[in-house]
Amino acid sequence: MADIETPDISGLVEELSGSSRRRRQEVAHAIAQAARSNPDVVAPFADDLIDALFRPEAQTRWEVLDALGAVAQTDAERVAGAFEGAEASLFDDGSATVRLAAFEFLCRLGASSPERSDEVWPLLDEAIQCYHGDAEYRDMLTALLGLAQGAASEQTRCSLAARVKFDAENGTGYIKSFSAEILQALS
């Protein structure tokens, strides 16, 4: 799947609007794999992927968020329109995987510029408070480290530092170590 050509991606993207739930999930998975290998082959289809964030099945949404996150690392402007869909997914009651994919996408988007970091930070901060200690929290901390190492604004950097400081000083296990690593990246 790593060597998918643009015309193949085009056909897959068309199937994201198909009537078969199972097929939408399959093509979303293939698109996410292609995006991880080469975000540039998926980037031209960003608007179609953004539209797919509103499909009913969780797997389609998390796979599309993964694809958009890969594109965000190389061309954040192209996927900035996914903000609304990512926000809705961030608080999806039915799927922790969708929530995590949204969180990771927003961290990657926020790491791309100071302005975007200020836009995504309130959502990320709320999610940190909601999901602190949940099974996906370790991966959320990894995504936050990416935000800390990116082009976040001074305001976002200070807010992130304040959010993880307690855990860095008083936490235990991975929460303490990841929080300390985030603090170090911010200094």
N, C-alpha and C positions, 0 to 999 in steps of 0.2 A: 504494500500500500504506500510505501514511502516515495515511490516514483510516479505517483499519479500526475498526469499532465493536466493542464488547464481545461481542455474540453471534457475530460472525465469528471473533473470537479464540477463543471457546469451542469452536467447531467445529474450528478448526485445532489447538487443544490436544488435542482428542479423537483427532485423526489422528496425534499423536505416539506413540500406543500401537498404531497399526495395523501390519499385517504387511508392508507395502511399504516397504522401505528407502528407495527413491527418494522416495516420498511423504513419509516422515518428514523427509528432508532438505529437501524443498521447503517443508513447513509450518514447520519450524524456522527456515528463512531468512526466511519471511514474518513470523513472530513476532518475530524479532530486529529486522527493519526497523521493525515497529510499535513495539517497545520503545524503539528509538532515537528515534523521533518523539514518542512519548508513553508513558513507562513506566507511567503510571497505568492504561492499558487492559490491560496485561499483568500487573500486580501481583496481581490477585485469583487468578491461576492459578499462583502461585509454587510451590505444592506439586506440581502436575503437571509443571512445568518441572524442578523438582529431581529428580523421578522419572526424567525423560527424560535426565538426565546419565549414566544407565547403559545407554543404547542402544549397540549394537555399532559403529555407523558414526561415524567421526570428525566429519563435517560436522554431524550432528545435535547432537553434544555441544558443538562450538565455537559453533554458532549459539545454542544454549540458554544457554551461558555468557555470550555477548554480551548476550542478553536479560536474564539475571539481573544482569549488571553494570550495565545501564541502570537497573534497578529499585533496585539497591543504592545508587545515587547519591541516590535520593529516599526510599527506605524500606528501609534495610538490615535492620531487624528482620525484615521479611517474608521475606527471602532468606537469612537466617543459617543456615538448615537445609541450605543447599547446600555447606557447608564440606566434608563428607566426599567428596561427588562431585567438588568442585573439587580437593581434595587428590589423589584418584586420577588426575584428568586432568592435574594439574601434572607428573606424572612418566610420562605416556603415552609409551611407547617408539616408537609408530608415527606420531605426528603432532605436529610442531612447532606447528602452528596450534592444536591442542587445548591444548597446554602453554601457549602464549601467552595464549589466552582465559582459561584458569584463573588464570594469573598476574595478568592485568588484573582479573579478578573479585575475587581475593583482595586486591589493592591497594585497590580501591574499597570492599570490605567493611571492610578495616582502617582506611581513612581516615574511617570513620563514627564511631568512638569509640575512646578509649584502650584499653578492654578488648578490643575486637575487634582492634586493632592488635597487642596483645600475643599474641593467639591466632594470628594469621596470620603474624607475623614469622618464627618459626622455619622455616616452610615457604618463605617468600619468600627467606630467607637461604640456605637449602639450594639453592633453584632458581638464585639468582644465582651460586652457586659452580659448579653443574652446567652452566649454559648461558652463562657469561661468554664473550662474543666470538662466540657463535652468531649465525646470521642474524637471529633474532628478538630479539636482545639490545637493540638500539636501542629497540624498542617496549617492552621490559621496563623500560628506564630511564625512558621517558616515563611509564609506569604508576607507577614508584617516585616520580617527581616529584609525582604526584597524591597518593600516600601522605604524602609530606613536607609537602605543602600542606594536608593534612587534619587530622583530630583525633587524630593518633597520640599515644600516651603518651610521656612523657619517656624511658622506657626504650627504647621502639622507636625514637624519634628518635636517641638516642645510638648505638644499635646500627647503625642505617642509616648514620649519619654515619661511624662507624668502618669500615663495609663499603665505602663509596665513596671514602673519603679518599685511599687510595693512588692510585686511578685519576684522581682530581681533580688530584693533584699530579704524577703520573708517567705518566699514560696519554697516548694520542694520539687525534687525530680526535674523532669523536662521543662516544667513551667518556669522554674527558677533559672535554669541554665539558658533556655531560649530567651527569656526576658532580659537576662544580663547581656546576652549577645546582641540583642536589639539595642539596648542602652549603649553598649560599646560602639556599635555602628553609627549611632546618632551623635556621638561625641567627637 
